[in-house]
Amino acid sequence: MKRVAILGANGQVGTEVSLRLRDVDGIEVVPVIRNVSGSAFLRSNGMECRHGRISDPAEASTLIDDCDVVVNFALSNTAIPRADRDMNRRIVRSMVAAAKAGAPIVLASTMMVYAPGMKFWFPDSYGLEKLVAESMFRRLCRMSRHPAFVFRLGHVMGEMQNITSKIRSEIRDGKVALPHQGLRASNTVFTAAIVEAVVQIAQMQVAQAAPKPGTYDLITFPQWTWLDVYKYYAAQLGLPLHLAHAEQVGDPKSGLGSPGDSMRRLLGYLANHHALTERLTFLLAFLPRSVNQRMYLRYLQTRALTEINALRESRKVEFCVQDWRELRVRSFVQMADPVTLMARYPLPSALEFASPSQSSGGMKRF
């Protein structure tokens, strides 16, 4: 029997992975949650949980030192960057130090490290923080001889995930608009695929083709397109999938000035690409104050035009998903398709949804 600790088990991803993993033969799931109130949902569904602060070295040793595999979904998300950064790094240090000698450790990271919303590699602060955490995690595991696995998760799909509820609502409303008619890769992963990866790691000592420690993009492979994802959920709902035609889709980027107005086009681009704006804002502090004021004024004018144009297009349907660029994928070991995996690792049939702990503390922005 392999004992698998799930850190951050009260988050959306951690909760569903714990529930899907608990009925796997040869696996004992140990959900680790900071306090008793956070574990109410899992305990109401018959799961025994451990409580304590994994960021505290003394408490961490009593939480996971008897576990054969440790999976970290824990994430500090107070919206105070400095505090979150310090806490997340303490979690990584404490987790590695407290883990059983030689135990494989899995760190859940994010596809945001690739900055998929940008035309070039320019991660936001979240992606950069994850890259730093990955580097520190690999270094600590190498020093302590723990097999280290980094899973860069895409959009996590599952019965208890917000994005799944959103997709189902859009299908029911008949308002589905997908970039490139949904034919671009979706960068999605189903919770059952995460469970399959954890199972393979837990069984790596007896498996003929054991997974090698490393950094992997844990997304559906071969990748599903967004059209595949929406068709899958439409079939579950027993509803037809109606995609909006190009003329029905609103484009707030249009009407931002003539092609010759380079400044207007640049500011229009910034007004519609908030991720880039966030990255460049800190640079303004190094420019003269007069330049700052002029640029900010033009930016506000362009943003106002964008919002006015969006109102004109209000009857049209906005894209349901982000138009991310295609990414090269370093996949984990060969897995079955999502439909097979979701059937292989089902949620308990008598699952009680009355009071789930669906905090975002387990995983965010995947």
Secondary structure, 3 states (H helix, E strand, C coil): CEEEEEECCCEHHHHHHHHHHCCCCCEEEEEEECCCHHHHHHHHCCCCCEECCCCCHHHHHHHHCCCCEEEECCCCCCCCHHHHHHHHHHHHHHHHHHCCCCCCEEEEEEHHHHCCCCCCCCCCHHHHHHHHHHHHHHHHHHHHCCCEEEEEECEEECCCCHHHHHHHHHHHHCCECCHHHHCCECCEEEHHHHHHHHHHHHCCCCCCCCCCCEEEEECCCCCCEHHHHHHHHHHHHCCCCCECCHHHECCCCCCCCCCCCHHHHHHHHHHHCHHHHHHHHHHHHHCCHHHHHHHHHHHHHHHHHHHHHHHHCCCCECCCCCCCCCCCCCCCCCCCCHHHHHHHCCCCCCCCCCCCCCECCCCCCC
